[in-house]
């Protein structure tokens, strides 16, 4: 009787271990729809901030002088 109980318990524990291992392998396969939405909103916000910074007066003049200096370079 004890041998049958032990064999059944070991089989149950082994099955549980296989289930946990499968769960660990398949739990992180990619982003969900809500994660895509949050990522898209964050990317748009970053793009808006970057656009404002690049179009500000000091940055725009610095970029313009950099490009003009590169175009006027002597070879």
Order of alpha helices (4+ residues) and beta strands (2+ residues): alpha-alpha-alpha
